[in-house]
Amino acid sequence: MKPFIDAGEIWGYIHQTPATKERVREVIAKSLDKHRLTLEETAVLINACDTELVEEIKQGAKALKEKVYGQRIVLFAPLYVGNLCINNCAYCGYQASNKKMKRVTLTNEDLIEQVKALEDTGQKRLILVYGEHPRYNAEFIADTVRTVYSVKSGPGEIRRVNINAAPLDIDGFRTVKDAKIGTYQVFQETYHEETYAKVHLSGVKRNYEWRLTALDRAQEAGIDDVGIGALFGLYDWRFEVMGLVRHTNHFEACYNVGPHTISFPRIQYASALNINKDHLVSDAEFTRLVAILRLAVPYTGLILTARETSAIRDEILQFGVSQIDGGTNIEIGGYSAKKDNEHQDIDLEQFQINDNRSLNEIMDELIQHKYIPSFCTSCYRAGRTGEHFMEFSVPGFIKRFCQPNAMLTLAEYLEDYAPAETKEKGYKLLDEKLVEMDEDGFKEKLVEKLKLVKEGKRDLYF
């Protein structure tokens, strides 16, 4: 495969693309018509530095999110399975040379205990995270996925298991696909090859092209739900945004489907962190780049994690984020061993998190702001993934599925896990959303399903 990231091409667009008011507004209008942007059009938004235009970009992103996704926010939790690692990455606490890091791999019994603790809070969607080590091969990953799916605690169950792990070969990806994973994430970290070499000092991860083409191998193995990402703060944020868009273009050209999700984690403190800090991203730049990404890739889910503070997360939710984690604890074994997330052990964590709210605290706040918290897994389980997902989402049908299914999963949470105060607020929100819906046969079906949830039925979806 020929490399599809050309630094000269990307910088050429950034340096040579003017951002007049007229052109910026044309690009925003194209995005609001739900068309993915080109590199040149993305560069127009990147180069729009005028305060008025930046605000128009943010408002455009907000409007686009409403058009495509409605007011729902999908919730998940990360579960770290093991932190053995053979790489030395300058930004990561797991780096092999970090002697302070306590190396732990969950046993099968430990894994079950963690999943039960997560289910007991109401979680339905997990992403399993692994260090890069021969022990965490495709068979190991597949076994842990099957274990997670098998665990039931009271009314709780995990309905979707996503993966964040090392790149695999095609046979390896086939092995994990057979375990019925959801999305497989591989973050490039930085698309700038020279910087990539500087921050990946040794180990398998030092191979830029092997990592860049990882999700092509996943596609070849039949995994059509893939997630990409860049770690903002390693190199110029403008270049990384363009790299993510170029990666998206590549998938659409080769496989007729874009990535299912894009992540944009920002550098946070980590044990043994040792990077050049010239490219750290400010809060103002961060909120701006998220809005640009939303406009550039209308049908790709954007994931915002608990690396960010609650204040930043609350602000950025407006500009197009569709997924967040809640009740997060990234210490290995932390969900059952730690009841106080504010005092986690940095020497058991990959990096520092900054939003320590419980799942219910986040649910309650989302409800207060009229968002519909969602644990929906219907598209994955109904076969609406990959190219099929694009068939549904591009005409705007996903909003029709997503909001009702979000409402059903919210009702489950309210019945099974929510304190009385949250339950009251949640049902008030559901009533408001029902009033807003058109009077048609579909609404009647939703009302009937919500009634069944109150009667004890579970896992109902469209």
N, C-alpha and C positions, 0 to 999 in steps of 0.2 A: 504494500500500500504506500502510495506517495504521501509524504507529510502534508497535512492540510492546514497547519498553522504556519503562516509566513509572516515573520516579524516585520519585514519591510513593507509588506502589503498593509498590515494593520496600522503601523505608524504613518504610512502614506495617507490613509484615510483620515487619521486623527489630525495630521498637520495640514492637510490640504482641503478639508471640507469646511466651507463657511457655514455659519449658523445665523442667518438673517431671521428676523421675526416671521416673515412670510414662510420661509422654508421650514422653520421649526413647527409652525402651526400646520403646515401641509403634512409633515411627518406624523404629528399627533393625530390628525384627522384620519390618516391611513390606518394607524393602529386601532383607532376607535371603530373602524370598519372591520376590525378583527383580521387584519393581514399582518403576517410577520414582517419585520423590517429587515432591510438589507444592511450590510456593513456600512455603506455610505450613509444611510438614513440613521443608523445608530450613532455614527460619528457626529451627525448634525445635533442630536440631542446631547451628546457628551460635550460638545463645544458651546452649547448654550449656557453661558455663565451669568447672563443678566438675571437679576433677582426676579423680575417679572416673568421671564421665560421659564426659570426653574420652577416657579410656583405653578405655571401653566402645565408643565410636564407632570408635576405631582398630582394636580387635579385631573389631568388626563388619565394617569395611572389609576387613580381612585375610581373614575367613571368606567374605565375598561374592566376593572375587577368586578364591579357591580354587574356589568353586561354579561360577563362570562361565568362568574362563580356565584353571583348573588352575595348574600351576607354571611355565608357559612365560613367557618374556620375549622379545618381538620386538625385533630389532636393526636399526638403519638408520644411514646416515651422511648429513649435510648436505653438499651441494656448491654453493658459492656461485659463480654464473655471472658476475655483474657487479654493481658497486656504484655505477653512475651513478644519481642520484636528483634529482628536482625538488622534493622536499618538504623542509620544515624541521621535524623532529620533535625535541623537546627532549631525548629520551632516547636518540637513535640516532646512532651514529658516521657513518652515511651522509648525514646532513643536508646539504643543498645548500650551506649557508654554511660548512661545515667545510673550511677550506683545507688543513688538515693531512692530510686523507684522500687517499690515492693512488687515483685513479680508474682502474679496470681492468675490462675486459670480456674474458672468455676467447674466443680465436679458436676455430674449429672444431678445429684441431690441438691447441690447449691443452686443450680440453674432452676430446678423446679421450685425451690423456696423463693427465689427472686420473682419468678413468674406469678406465683400465688400472691405475693405481696403487691405486685402491680395490678393483678386482677381485682384484688380486694379494694382498690381505690377506684375502680371503674375503667381502667385502661383496656382497650380492644386492639390497639395497633402498636407494634413494637418495631424498632430497628435494632438488630443485633450488630454489635461492633467488636471487631477483633484486631489485635496487633498483627503485624506481618511476620509470620514465623512458620516454619515447616509443619509444626504441630497443628496449625489451623489450616489444614488443607481442605479440599472440596468435600471429602467424606466427613471430616469433623464438622464443617459448617452445616452440611445436610443433616447430620445426626442431631445437632443442637436445634435446628429448625423443627424437625419432627417432634423432638421432646417438647418444645414450646407449644406447639399445636395440641399436644396431648393433655396438657395441664388444664384442669377445670377446678375452680374454687368457688363454691356457692353458685350464684348465677353467672359468674365470670368466665370468660374465655377469650383467648387471643385469636382474632379472625384474620389478621394479616401480619406477616413477618417479613420485613424488609431487611436488607443486608448492606452493611458498610464494611468492606474487607478488601484484602489485596486482590490485584488482578489475577485471573486464572487463565489457563489455556481453554480451548474450545471444549475438550472433554470434561474439564473441571466445571465449566459453566453448565454443561448438560447435567452433571451430577447434582448440582444445587437446584437446578430447575425442576428436577424430578421430585425434590422435597417440597415443591409448591410454594416457593418463595414469592414475594411480591416484587418490589423494585430492588435491583442491585445497583448500589452506588459505588462509583470510583471517582474521587476528586483528583483533578490534575494538580491541584495546589497552586501552581503558577504555570501559565501558558508560555511564559518567556523562558526559552530554553537555557540561556546563559545564567539567569537567576536560578532556574531549577537545579543546575549543576552546582551552584554555590551553596544552596541550602540542603541538598541531599548529598551528604558527605561520603557515605558508603552504604552498601547493601543493595538488594535487588531493586529497591525503589529508585535508585540512581539512574535507571534506564528510562529516559524520558519517553522514547517512542513506544516501549512496551506498555507503559502506563497510558499514554495517549490513545492507543488502539485497543485498550482493554475492552471497552464496551462494544466495539465492533465484533470482537470475538463472542461477547455475550449475545449479540444479535444473531451471529452465525449459529450459535447453539440454541436459538429459539427463545431467548429471553428478550421480549420486546418492551419490557418496562425497565428503563435504565435511568439513573440519576447522575448528573454531572455537577461539578462545583469547583470553585476557586477559593483559596485562602487569602482573603484580602489583607494586605499589609506586607506581603513579600515583594511585590513589584507595583508599578504604577496602576492604580485602580482603573484607569481608562483603558489600558491595554487588556486587563483581565476581563472587563465587560465585553470588549470586542472579541476576546478569545472564546468566551462562553457563547456568544452569538455565532461565531464561526463554527464552533463545535456543533451547535444546533443545526446550522445550515448543512453541515456534512452528513448528519444523520438523516435529514429529510431528503437529501440528494441520493443517498445510498440505500436507505431502507424505507423511504416514504413515511417516516414517522420521526418526530422530534423526541428529545428526552422527556420522560414523564415528569421529572423534577429538576430544578436548578437550586443549588445551595450556595450561599455566599457568606460563610463564616468569616469573622474578623479576628485577627491575631489577639489572643488574650494571654495573660501570664500562664506560664507552665514551668514546672520544675526543669531546670537546666536550659531554659530558653536562652538562645544566643544568636540573634539575628541583627542585621542592619536595620535600624528603625527609621530610615529616611522615607519609607513608603507607607507608614502607618496611616490609616484612614480615619479622618475626623468624623464626628457625628453628622455634621452637615453634608460631607461627601457621601457618607454611608446612606443616609436617607435619600439622597439624590440618585445614587447609582441603583438603588432598589427600584425607584420609580422608572428609571430608564430601562432596566431589565424587563419590568412588567410590560411596558409599551413595545419593547423589541420582540418579545415572545409571548403573545397573548394566550396561547393554549398550554403553556407549560406551568406546572405548579411551582411556586416559589416557597422555599423552606427557610424560616427564621428560627434560630435556636436560642437556647438559654445561655449561650455565651454572652448575649446582650442583656442589659439591665431591663427591668420591667418598664421603665419610662420610655426607653428607646423602642422596645417591642410594641408598646401601646401606640406609639407614633407611627411606626413603619407598617403596622397592620393596615393602616388606611390606604397605603400606596401599592397594594397588589399582592401582599403575602397571602398564601392560601393554606399553609400548614405551619404549625408551631408545636414544640414539645411542651409538656406540662408535667409538673411534679417531678422534675428531672433530678436524678442523682447519678453522676458518672463514676463514682467510686465503685470499684468492682465488689459486689456483694452488698452494696450500700442500701438497697431498697428495704431489706429486712434488718440489717445490722444497725442502720443509722435512722433515727427518728428525727434528728435535728440537722437538716440539710445545710444549715449555716456554718457548721463546724466539720466540713468534710476534710479529708486528709489529702493534701495536694500531692503527696508522694504515692498515692494510689490512683491519681487522676491524670488523664491525658493533658488537660488544661483546666483553667479555672472557669467555673460558670458564675453568672452574675444575676440570674433570676431564680431565686430559691423558693418561689411560691409553690404551694401544694397544688395538685390537680384541681381540687374544688375551688381554691382561691382564684385560679385562672378561669375556671368555668363560670364562677359567679361574676367576675369582672367582665368577661365576654358578654354574658347575658345582659348585664347592666348597660353595655354599649350597643345593644341590639344585634350583636353577632349571634349566629346559631352555631354553638360548638358541635362538632361532628366527629363521630367515630366510624363513619361510613366505610364499608369495604365492598360495596355492591358491584362497582365496575370490574374490579379484579375477579370477583367470584362469579359474575355473570358473563365473563369473557370480553368485557369492554376494555381491552388493553391494547397497547401498541397501535397498530394501524386501525384497528376497530375503534379504539378510543378516539382517534382523530376523526373517524367518520361521524361519530356522535358529537364530538366537541366543536368541530369547526362550524357547523351550522348553528351552534348554540343550544343543542339538545341537552348537554351535560347540566346546564343550570336547571333544566326541568327535572332531571333525575336527582341532582345533588341536593337541592334544598329540601324536597320531601324526605329523602333518605337521611339527611342530617337531622331533620325534625324527629324522625323515628328513633334514631340513636340517642338523641337528647332525651326523649321521653323514657327510654330504657334507663339512662343514667339517673334521671330524676326519680324513677321508681325504685331503683336498686341501691343507689349510693349517696344521693344528695341529702344534706341536712335540710330540715324543714324550711328554713328561710330561702335557700337556693331553689328548692323544689317549687315554692310558691312563685318566685321570680321567673323560673323557667317555664312554668305552665302559662303564666301571663304572657310571656314572649311568644309561646306557641300559639296562643289564642290570637295575638296580634297578627302573626304571620298568616294564619288561616283566613282572617278577615281580608288581608291584602290579596289573596289568591282569587283568580277568576272562578266564577261558579260554573264548573263543568264536571263531567264524570270523573275526571282525575282527582279533583279535590274531594269528591265523595269517597273515593277509594282510600285516600290518605286519612280522612276522618275515621273511617272504619278501622284502618290499621292502627291508628293511635288508640282507639278504644280497645283493641285487642291487646296492645302493650299494657294498658292499665289493668287488663284482666289476667296478665301473667304470661302472655305470648312473647316470644323473643326472636330476634334475628329476622325481622320482617323488612323487606325492601322491595323497591321497584327495579 
